[in-house]
Each structure stands twice: as C-alpha cells, then as structure tokens.
Amino acid sequence: MKNITLKIDDDTYLKARLRAASEGTSISAMVRDFLNRQVADEDERENRRIAALDELYRIVEAGGEHRGEPLKPLTREEIYAERLR
C-alpha cells in the first residue's frame, strides 16, 4: 500500500475528522473508499461503453438490420450535414 500526503484547510480537516469518528473509521479510510469508488465508477462506464460497441458490431455483422430497417452507409453529405447546423 502507498502512503500519500494531502494538504487541506483546518476547517475541512476538522469536519472530516468528526465525520470519520462518527462513522467509526479514519480519514485515511474515507479517502481510500472515495478513491476506490471513483475508479470503480470509471471502470463501470468503460464496461458499458464496450458493451454498447460490441452490440453495435454484432448488429452490423449480422447483416445490417436494426429495428427491421436495413442499415445503409451514410453519404458524404449526410456525414457533414451535422457539422453545418
């Protein structure tokens, strides 16, 4: 495990210390839990993004039908039309 040093103002430290005490934990554990949640949330977003891409690839490879309509390549004008709005 790595040690880190944080600089926070006295008021924030006091509030964090009181909260940690009321929850029966330490400020260090609170910071560690916060950082672990941040990483887990980012991992979950990445997993959802990959799953959505996998589904898109599956649809395209299955013959290009989605919602009963065949997929067709966009024309150059359709691709750039969004930029012109």
N, C-alpha and C positions, 0 to 999 in steps of 0.2 A: 504494500500500500504506500502511496506517495503522500508526503506532507506538503501543504500549501500554506501560504501566508496571505491573509486578506486584510485590507485596511478599510475600516468602516467608522462612521462617526459614533461618538459616545452614546447618543440617544438610540440609534439603531441597535447598537450592541446591547444596551440595557433591555430594550424591548425583546430582542431575540433571546437573551438570557432568561428573562422572565417566562417567555413562551416555552422555551425548551424545558425549564424547570416544571412548568405546569403540565407538560406532556410527558415528564419523566424521561427526558432524553438530553442530549447535549447539542450545542450549536453546531459542532462538527458533524454530528449525525444528521441534523436538519439540513445542512448544506449538502452533505453526501446524498441524502434522499432526494433533494431538489435536483441535483445534477443527474442522478440516475433516472429520474422521471423525464428530464429533458431529452436524454439520449434515447430512452425507450419510446417517447413520442415521435422523435425523428425517425427511428427505425420502423415504427408502425406506418408513418406516412410513406416512407420509401417502399415498404412491402405492398401497400395499397396501390402505389404508382406502378410497380412492377406487375401486379396482378391485372391492372387495367390494360397495360400494354400487352400482356400475354393474351388477354381476351380479344383485344383488337387484332393481334396477329392471327389468332385462331379463326376469327371471322373472315379475315382476308384470305387465309389459306384454305378455308372451307368452300371457296367458290365465290366469295364476294357477295353473299346475300345477307342482309341485315334488315330485320323488320319487314321481310317479304319483298324488299326492293333490292335489285342488283346494284352493287357498288360500281361506279364508273370513275375513271380518272378525272380530276379537275382540269379544266382548260387553263391556259396561261392567264387569260382574262379573269377567270374565277379566283385564281390564286392571288392575284394582285388587286382585285376589286376591294378586298377588305382594307388594304393599305390606303386606298384612295378616299375612304369615307371620312 
